[in-house]
């Protein structure tokens, strides 16, 4: 899976949530944001979700509830502009 074009998206999401050295950890894992069991250790399941939701270049994974976790029920694909509008201040 590491060679799949969408694998870096999964790796970045996991880093934000679980790697205390990640520059974004404070805003994700440090606030308690985690990844559902289905995706956490299974990049294949996450990539299948991206593909089933028609991921295209230029789209980003957005959490609908910014205080919620990464899960199929709480995520959607949006443009970067859409992602910027759904943020906590």
HELIX and SHEET records of a PDB file:
HELIX    1   1 UNK A    7  UNK A   18  1                                  12    
HELIX    2   2 UNK A   25  UNK A   27  5                                   3    
HELIX    3   3 UNK A   29  UNK A   31  5                                   3    
HELIX    4   4 UNK A   37  UNK A   40  1                                   4    
HELIX    5   5 UNK A   43  UNK A   52  1                                  10    
HELIX    6   6 UNK A   80  UNK A   85  1                                   6    
SHEET    1   A 2 UNK A  59  UNK A  63  0                                        
SHEET    2   A 2 UNK A  75  UNK A  79 -1                                        
END                                                                             
